[in-house]
Amino acid sequence: MIRKMILAIAVGAAASSAATQAATEQDKASSAILLQGFHWHSHKTNWYDTIKNQADNVAGLGVSHVWFPPASDAASDEGYLPRQLNVLDSNYGSEQALTAAISALKGKGISAVADVVVNHRVGTLDWADFTNPTWGSWAVTCDDEWVGATGDCDTGGGYAAARDLNHVNGTVQADIVTWINTRLKGVGFEGIRYDYSKGYDPYYAGMYSREVGSNFCVGEVWTDLNYDNVDAHRQLLMNYINGTSGECGVFDFTTKGLLNKALESNEYWRLANNGSPAGGIGWWGQKMVTFVDNHDTGPSESCGSGQQHWSVPCDKVMQGYAYILTHPGIPTIYWAHAFDWNLYDDIKVLADIRKQQGLTSTSAVSVQAAETGLYAAIIDNKVAVKIGGNNWSPSGSGWQLAASGSDYAVWTLGGDNSEKERTVVFIYGETASGQDMFIRGGIDHDYAAANLGLSCTEANKLCALPISHNNLLNATTAPWKNNDNYLDWYGIENGQGAGAEGTAADWTTNVWSSSWGTKMTVAVNGFGEEPLNNYGDHYWMLDVQMDCSKTVNGWFELKTYISNGPGWEADVSQAGTPYASGNHFAQCGKINVFRRGEAGAEFDNF
């Protein structure tokens, strides 16, 4: 340890300019969300341009940091066999493109995290002819496979695919600090992700981070997990953190493995230990960076592609996000899941809940259930989550459903409806057995572009209206309402029940006829007799909490579709609307009454 300390002082003195030490996200109750900004096949395209072009959507996810792939010249396509550290042209793009991508994110308030691969390195033409920076045989550990190595012996585990670097050597230390401090920080990087962190003493990871003043520091300590001895696995994570003197956090591979097992085998009981989370977050959430899958563990562009070394079942990925985005630690969103698997909207809803409710890396967890088929917990006494196929909901008053999907649900105390108002739409339309009414709507794209400065797309939902359904009791329509988070123009949303043609409505009447048999009511059955219906039979009802701030001064458009026959209704020409359209115009926060294909409209207060 004395030798390490002396060399650390020497590195600090040798640096061209002393770095001002900045507190990392791992030093506080962090609200950060990390996006892994690539997958295993990203090198096959001009990837930095992709990141730059997606900057708006990245910001829309609510992330604070983006982890980039290795930036330096490398012998491997993916960048994990670094060759010339100081050359920042790679298969992902040029140094200029890298700088532009980081700048685009920084303009959105998002910090870039560098993938720092310093456990090992390859020579330019041979085993260890290192250039940029130039090192000799003393830079390779004595126990490396290369017979010419003359350095100190390895301070961690070996890596056979490249030369293990001698971090005890002062020149190696100084050159790594200079590379990070001048080249990586020079293009805009502010944080560090250490690759293969078990390959060298964590002391050096902490030292490098302190020397360059990183704002985010996390190491990859991926070791075998014995499910019968979980504590031993998470102790290795604690050892790494302590080895960096608390400077760096660590990816929570214990939680990752437990999620794998729970989702694969229905063994949700594995996620709890004595009433607390059983992963690293149960011991030291502040230092944990959680994830569902990454470029190594999971698929890439689609299920079945990429590395898939230790992946969550493809059809249960959203359960994983429901867990990590409500629990302590700093959660990581995987680029492929958000941008290639069409899970962007579903993940965004969960990320928004995390931000709105103020959950952090140190949030408190009260496990409510951990058994075969079910895990449930309450976080900070204001967010409840359940994953698994078994039924569960939080007890007590005030809980409102904020997000749901296949075998997961999230509730908030007081709900996520602070900006939402109850809005009801009744539309008359006679139907036959097997026919159902769906509604699409929002704001007209052309109007939004010309008058509101909005460029609306299906992906950004700028012309869609956030909603949450008040009626989930109708067995027929409930699956279509599941994961239906917007009144929009685009049809079925990700995770919405098959067969949906938009937002589902429910058939209602003002008086249930005795000739129809047992009385059905909206209050009990989700359809039938409804007190708000003062209009008669065949009035289909949409009852939602709607974000009125997204409307045009309280107005929004809608049009109906009846499945299995009638299809779309005819255009109408309604009077007194804020702009011209062939659709009905309704008012947010009121009871709106229409007839299919007719221009008349009635607006009533609750």
N, C-alpha and C positions, 0 to 999 in steps of 0.2 A: 504493500500500500504506500510506503514511503516513496518508492520509485515512481509510482503512478502520480503521486502528488507533485513531485519535482518536475516530471515531464509536463504535467498540465500547466504549471507555472511557465515553463519554457515556451509552450505553445502560445499562451496568452501574450507573452512578450514578443514572439515572432510575428504575430498577426499584424498585417499592414495597418489596421486600425482596430482599436478595441471595440468589441461589440457591446452594446448596452443590453444588459440582461433583461429580458421581458418575461413576464409571468405567462406560462403556458395555460391552455384551457384545462390541463390536468391539475392545476393548482387551485381550482375554485369550483364552486357549484355551477357547472357549465351548462348553458342552454344550447351549446353547439350541436349541429347535425352535420355529419361528414357524408359527402358523396364520393364513392369510388368512381372516378371519372374515366373508366376504361374497362375492357374485359380482355380475355386471352387473345382474341382475334383482331383487336383494334388496330394493330400495326399494319393491317392489310389495306388501310385507307389513309387518306390525309387526315389523321385523327385530330391534330390540333385545330384544323379548320372546323371539324365537326363540333368540338367543344365551343369554339368561338361562336359558331352559328347557332348553337343551342343555349347561349348565355341567358336569354330571357326565360326559357323554360327551366333551366337550372335554378335561376333565381325564384321562379314560381314554386319550386318544390320547398322552398324555405330553408335550404341548406346554408351553412355558414362557411364551410370549407370544402374544397374539392381536391382529392388525392389524384395526382397525375401519375402516368406510368414513368418508368425510369427515363431520364432525359438525356443521358450521355450516350455517346457512340458505344456500340456493343457488338459482340460476336454472335449473339443470339437475336432472332427477330423481335422477341418480346422485351429485350433490354436487360435481362437479368444475368448476363455474362458481360459486365462492363469492361471496356477496353481502354479508350482514351477518355478519362473523366472530364477533362476540360473542353472537350468537343461536344457541343450540344445540338448536333445534327443527328437524327436517328430515324428509324423506320416510321416514327409517328409524325415526322415533319421536321422542318428546318428550325434553327434557333429563332429566326425572325417570326415564324408561325407560332412557335411556343410563346414568345413574348406577347404576341397579339392575343392569343387565347387567354393568357393570364391577365392581361390588361382588360379584356372584355369582362371577365369575371370580377375583377377588382372594381370596375365601374358599377357593378351591381352590389358592391359591399361584400364580396365573397373572397376569401383568402385561399391561396394555392398551397398545397402540401406536396413536397417533393418525395419521390420514392428513392431513398438513399440506400444504395447497394454497396456496402463497404466491407462486408465479410470476406469477399473474394474478388479476384480480378483476373483477366487473361492478358497475355502478351499481344503485341501488335502483329507479329508474324510467327512467334514461337511461344514456348511455354511461359516465359516470364520476361520478355523484352519490353518492359513497360515504357510507354511514352505518354506525355501530356497528362500527368507529370511523369518524369523519368525517375524510375527507381531501380535499384540493383537487387541482387539475391538476398540482401538483408531485409527486404520488404516481405519475404515469404517465410512463413513459420517453419521451424525446424522439422516438424513432423508431417509436412506436406508430401504429396506424392512425387513432387519434382525433386530429383536427386540433387539439384544444384542449390537448394534452399540453405541459407545460412542465418536466418533470423532467429529470434526468440521462439520458444515453443508456443503452440496455440493456447489461447486463454479460454477457448470454448470448443464446440464440436467441429469436426472436420467437414469439408465440402469437396467432394472428389472431382466435380465438373470444372473447377477452376482453382487458381492458386489462393490458398488461405493467407490473408494479410496479417502482418505482424503489427498489431496495434500498440505494442509496447515501444516500438521505435519512434523516436521524437520527430523524425522527418516525415514518416507516414502520418503521424498525428497532425503535424503542421500543414501538410499538403491537403489533407482531408478538410481541415478547418478552412483553409484558403479557398478550396473548391466550392464548399458550401457558401462561404461568406461572400465571395466575389462572383463566381460564375452562377450559382443557383439563385442566390439572393439578387444578383444583378439582373436576372430576367423576371424577377418578381416573386419568387417563392418566399413564403414566410413560415411554413411549418415543415416538419420532418416525419416521414414514415420510414422506419428502419426495416429493411428486408433481412430475413434469416438471422434474427437477433440472438438465437441460441448459439451462434457460431463464434462469438467473442464476448469477453467480459462486459456486462452491462455498464460498468463504470465508464467505459469509453463513450457509449451512447449518451450518457448523461453529460459527460464532459463536452462532447461536440455540440450538443444542444445548447448548453450554457454559453459556450464560446461564441456562438453565432446569434444568440438571442431569439430562438424560434418561438412562435406563438402557439405551436401545437407539436406535441411529440408523442409518438406511439411506436412500440416495437412489436414485431411479429415473433412470438414464441409459440411455435406449433409443435406440440409433442403428442405422443400416443396417450389416449384417454382410456383408463381402466374404469369402466362404469361402476365397478364395485369399490372403487377407492377414489372418489371424486376429489376429496380434500387434498390428496397428494398432487393432483393435477393443478388445482388452483393455487396450491402453495408455490409451485414453480412460477406462476404469474406474479405472486407477491415477491418472490425472490428477485425477479427481474426489476420490478419497480424499486425495491429497496436498493438494488445494486446501482441504479442510476441516481441514488440519493433523492428519490421522489421526483426527479426532473421529468421523467417520461412515464406515460401510461403504457398500457399493453392491450392488444386485441384479446377479447374475452373468448378464447377458444374453448374454455370449459362450458360456458353458456351455449356456444355454437354446437358443441357435441351433444349436450343435453337436449337442445331443440331438435337436432337430427333424430335422436332416439325417441323422443316423445312423439314426434310427428310421423315417424316411420312405423312405430309399434304401438301407438295409442297409449304409451306409458307416460302420461302427463304428470304422474306423481314424481317423476325424476326431477322436475323443475323446482321442487321445494325441499328445504332441509331445515328442520326445526322451526318452521314458520317463516323462513326467509328464503329468498332465491338461492338455488343451489350452485349457481355459477359464480364466477369471479365478482359479479356485482353484489352478491350477498355478503362478501367480505370487505370490498373496497370499491364501491361504485364510482367514486370520483376519479379513479385511475383507469377504469375500464372503457374500452371502445368496443361496442357490441356490433354484431353483423349477422345477417341471415346466410349469405353466401358471398364469395369474392371470386376473383379471376382464377384462383387455384382450386377452390373447393367446389365451385358450382359450374353449371353450363354457361355458355356465352350467349349468342344471339337468340338461341331457342333451346328448349329442352332437348338434350341429346347431343348438343354441340359443345366444344370447348374441353376443358380438362376434367371436370366432374370428379375430383378426387375424394370429396366428402360432402355431398350435397344434400340439402333439404329436398324432400319429395316435391317435384315441380308443381303439383296441384295444391300444395299446402304452404306455398311461399308467403301468402298474405297472413297466415296465422303467425308466422315468424315476425313479420313487420308489426302486427298488432301487439306482439310481446315486446320487442325491443324499443318501439317508439312510445311505449307507455312506461317503461321501466327505467331505473337509474342506469348510469353509464352514458357515454356519448354514442348514439346510434349511427350506424352507417347504412346508407342506401346504395345499392349496387346499380351501376349504370344500366346494365343489361335488363334488369327487372323493370326499371322505370321507363326506358326509352325503346327497348326492343320487345319486351313481353307485354306491352300495352297495359302496364300496371300503374302508370303515372298518376292517374286520377285517384285510384284507390290509396296509393301510398301518400299522396298529397293530403288527402283528408286526414289521415292519421298524423302526419307531420304538423298539420295546422292545429289539430287538437293539442298536440304536445306544446306548441308555442303559445296558443291561447290560454292554456291552463297553467303555464309557467313551470312545467316539469323540467328537472335538471338532472345532472349526473349524480346528484346526492339525494334524489327524492326517496321518500320512505315507502316501503312496500309492506302491506299486510296481506299475506296469502289467505284467501278464503276457502279455496278448495284445490286439492292436488291429488288426483286419483285417475284411474283408468278412464279415459275419455273426456277428462275435464281438468283444466287449470283455470283458476279465477283469482284475481287480486284487486285490492284497492290501493291506489297510489296517492300519497299526500292527502288522503281523505277527500279527494275531489274528482278522481278519475277511477273508473272501474273497468276491468277488461276480463273477458273470458275467451279461451280458445279450446277447441275440441268439440266433438259432436254432441256431448250431453248438454242438457238445458241448465241454464243458471242466469240469474239477474240479481243485481244488488238489492238488498232489503232497505227499507226506510223510504221516506218521501223525498222528492226533489230530484231524483235521478232521471235523466232523459237520455235516450239513445242518440249517440252522436255519429256512430259509424258501425257498419256491419257488412259481412260478406260470408263466404262459405266457411262455416264453423268458427267464426270469430265475431265479437261484438265489443264495442267500447261505449261506455256511458260517461256523462259528466254531471256533476252535481250542480243543478241549476241549468244544465243543458248548454248547448252551443248556440242558443237562440237569442243571445243578447241583442242582435241586430235583426232578428226575424220576427215577423208578425203572422198570426194565424190568418190564412187566406183560403177561402172556400170558393170553388167554381161548381155551379150546377149547369149541366147542358142536357137539354131534352134530345133524346134519340131512341126511337123504338128499335129493338133488336130481337133476334130469334135465339133459340137455344144454341150455345156454343159460340156466340158472338160477344165480344167485349170491346169496351171503348178505351182508347188511349189518347193522350193529349201531348202535343209537342208545342213548344213556344219559347219565348224569350224576347230578345230585341232583334229587329231586322239588321242584318249585316251591313247593308248599304247605308241605312240611316246612321248606324253607329260610326261608320267610317267617315261620313260626310259631316256629322254634327257633334260627335262625341270624341273624335280622334282615336277611335278604337279599331284595330285590325283584328277582327274576330275570326277564330278558327275552331274546329272541333277540339284541338289539343289544348288551346289556352282558355276556352270556356268564357271568354269575355262577354259574349252575348247571351250566355246561359244564366239562369237564376238558381242560386243555391236553395235547396229545399230539404226538409225532413218530413216524412209522412206521419200524420197523427193517427191514421187508421191502418193497423197491421193485422186486423182480425179476420179478414176475408181470406179463407183458405185458397181460393182461386187466384186472387190478385196479389197476395202477400209475397210470393216468390218474385213477381215482377217489380214490387216495391223495394225488395232487398237490393241494396247497393245502388238504388236510384237516387242520386244525390243532387241532380239538376233537372229543372224543367228546361229542355233544350230542343234544338231542331234536328238532332242527329240520330235519334232512335235508341237502340239498346246501348247501355253503358256497360263497362267492364264489370263482370260479376253479377249483372242483373239476370234474372231468370230467363231461360230460353223462351222464345216466342213473344217477348215484349216488343211492342212497336212504338215505344215512347213511355210516358208516365201513365200508369194505370189509374182508371177511375172506378168507382163502385156504383152499382145500380141502387137507386133509392126511390121511395114513394113517400107521400105524406100520410097515407092510411093503408095499412095492410089488409087486404080483403080476406075474409074468413074462408072464401072458396079456394084460397091458395094453400091452405093447410096451416101448420104451425107457424105462428108469427115469427118473422125474422126481423131483427133490428140492427142498425149500424152499431149501436152500443155493445151488443152481445155477439153478433155474427159478422159484423163488418159490412153488411148490406141489408137492404130492406127499409123498414120504417125509420125515418130520421126527423127529429124535431125541427131542424133548420129548414127542411123541405116544406115550404108552404105553397108548392106549385103543382104537385100532382105526380102521377106515375111516370116512370121512364126518365127521371132526371138523374143522370149519372153525376156522381159527386167526387170532386177532388178536394181533400182536406189536408193542408200542409202548413208548416211554418216556412215562410218565405223571406229571404233577405231583400227587404224593400229598397235598400241602398243601391242595389244593382239594377233597379228598374229605371224607366224614363219618367222622373217626377211622379212615381207611384204607378205608372201604367206599364203593362206588358201585353204582348200578343200571344194568341194561342189558336190552334186548329186541331180538330178531332179526326181520329181514324177508328173505324169499327172493323174488327178482324173478321175473317171468314165470310166475306161477302161485300158489304157496302163500301168499305175502303174509306178514302178521304172525302170529307165534306166539300161542298162547292164554296167558292170564294164568296165573301160578303162585303158590303160597303157600309160600315158602321159610322154613324154620325158622331161628331164631337170628340174625335180621337186626336192624339197629339201629332200624328202624321198619317199619310195615306197608306193603306195596306188592304189586302184581300182577306185578312184574318180578323177574328174577334179581338177586341181590346178589353182587358180586365184591369181592376184596380187592386193593388197589393193591400192587404189588411182589411179587406171587405168581403162580403158575400156577393158573388157575381153570378148572374143568371142569364143564360143564352138558350137558343134553340139551334140545332144543327142546320146550317145552310141559310139561316135567316139573320138579318142585320140588326134586329132589336137587341137591347141590352138593359139589364136592371142591376143597380148597385145598392146594396143594403148594408147597414152597420150591424155588428153583432149585438 
